[in-house]
Amino acid sequence: MARITVDKACCKGCDICLTVCPKKIFVHSKKRNNYGTNMPDVSGADGCIVCRTCERLCPDGAINVEEEDQT
């Protein structure tokens, strides 16, 4: 399982994460940051395979994916 966070101060709402995620973890949201940008929401993080594609391709470095310990 993974912990996925989106930095609301950095995200510009380009939706690349929605496009590149093979498990479709991200969904459109009505939440906006201080710039008026719609933020992606994480839905079903338990399905994340921790490929980190979203993290690597985010042009603003706004996504952080951490693998949680299964202890």
C-alpha positions as CSV (number, residue, x, y, z in Angstrom):
1,M,0.0,0.0,0.0
2,A,1.2,3.5,-0.7
3,R,0.7,7.0,0.8
4,I,0.2,9.5,-2.0
5,T,0.3,13.2,-1.3
6,V,-0.3,16.2,-3.6
7,D,1.3,19.4,-2.6
8,K,-1.5,21.9,-3.0
9,A,0.9,24.9,-3.1
10,C,2.7,23.4,-6.2
11,C,0.1,21.7,-8.3
12,K,-1.1,23.6,-11.3
13,G,-3.8,21.2,-12.3
14,C,-2.3,19.9,-15.5
15,D,-4.0,16.4,-14.9
16,I,-0.9,14.5,-16.1
17,C,-1.2,12.3,-13.0
18,L,-4.8,11.4,-14.1
19,T,-3.5,10.4,-17.5
20,V,-0.4,8.4,-16.6
21,C,-1.5,6.4,-13.6
22,P,-2.0,2.8,-14.7
23,K,-4.4,2.1,-11.8
24,K,-6.4,5.3,-12.2
25,I,-5.7,6.4,-8.6
26,F,-6.3,10.1,-9.3
27,V,-9.7,11.6,-9.9
28,H,-10.9,15.1,-10.8
29,S,-11.8,17.2,-7.8
30,K,-13.7,20.4,-7.2
31,K,-11.2,21.4,-4.5
32,R,-9.0,24.4,-5.5
33,N,-5.7,25.7,-4.2
34,N,-4.8,29.3,-3.5
35,Y,-4.2,29.9,-7.2
36,G,-7.7,28.7,-8.1
37,T,-6.4,25.5,-9.7
38,N,-8.5,22.3,-9.4
39,M,-6.6,19.8,-7.4
40,P,-6.5,16.0,-8.2
41,D,-7.9,13.8,-5.5
42,V,-6.4,10.4,-4.6
43,S,-9.0,7.7,-4.7
44,G,-8.2,4.2,-3.8
45,A,-4.6,4.5,-2.8
46,D,-4.8,0.9,-1.7
47,G,-4.7,0.0,-5.4
48,C,-1.5,1.9,-6.0
49,I,1.4,-0.3,-7.3
50,V,4.0,2.2,-6.3
51,C,5.3,2.6,-9.9
52,R,5.9,6.3,-9.1
53,T,5.0,7.3,-12.7
54,C,2.9,10.2,-11.4
55,E,5.7,11.4,-9.2
56,R,8.3,11.2,-11.9
57,L,6.2,12.9,-14.6
58,C,4.6,15.7,-12.5
59,P,6.2,18.8,-14.0
60,D,5.9,20.7,-10.7
61,G,7.1,18.0,-8.3
62,A,3.8,18.2,-6.5
63,I,3.3,14.5,-6.0
64,N,5.0,12.3,-3.4
65,V,4.5,8.5,-3.3
66,E,5.7,6.6,-0.3
67,E,5.5,2.8,0.2
68,E,4.0,2.0,3.6
69,D,5.5,-0.8,5.6
70,Q,3.4,-3.9,5.9
71,T,4.4,-4.6,9.5
